[in-house]
Amino acid sequence: MAISADPLLAADGGANHLARIGLRPAAVIGDLDSVSPETRAWLGEECMVDRPDQNRTDLDKALEYAFDELGIRNLTVLAALGGRTDHDLGNLGLLARLAMGDRLVFETADQTVLAVTGETSLAATPGETWSFWTFDPSVQVSIDGVRWPVDSTALDPSNRPSLTNEAIAEEVRIRASGGAVVVSRQVKG
């Protein structure tokens, strides 16, 4: 997927991973403290986009750059999950804060993750595993098209997330009132 990305962007140290597989991002965005000297020399200073704000993550800065400065409408983020737990939580919290639906999707080898607000219908395949949760216990969520439907319930991780649910229809319908719900769809590879 990274090979066909246009433009291919890296959040700080993500540039090192791309360099290892011979891919040159159009821009490397962040405080640039994790870009190795070798990667920096190989890519050149012209693609470095320094955003020194330490109160935001490098992914947050990269998304702002992509959406606000480049005008990108839809974005798939690779390698935002599956590493350090603190980074995973921060990235999922950012996804929930932005809640752009299918305009901003995190992809891993085995899942697609996005965050939605309001009413949304997503294509599904019966038998797929889906999970749903919020970061705010005041958000009320309803879900249909799954084996265990949810009706106006808080799905925060400390209370009652809807983990390992199963699609029973070709569409999963979600209604989130008062905030965002994070949706994880397991992908069979």
Buried (B, 14 or more C-beta within 10 A) or exposed (E): EBEEBEEBBBBBBBBBBBBEEEBBBBBBBBBBEBBEEEBBEEBEEEBBBEBEEEEBBBBBBBBBBBBEEEEBEEBBBBBBBEEEEEBBEBBBBBBBEBBBBBEBBBBBEEBBBBBBBEEBEBEBEEEBBBBBBBBBBEBBBBBBBBEEBBEEBBBBBEEEBBEEBBBBEEEBBBBBBEBBBBBBBBBEE
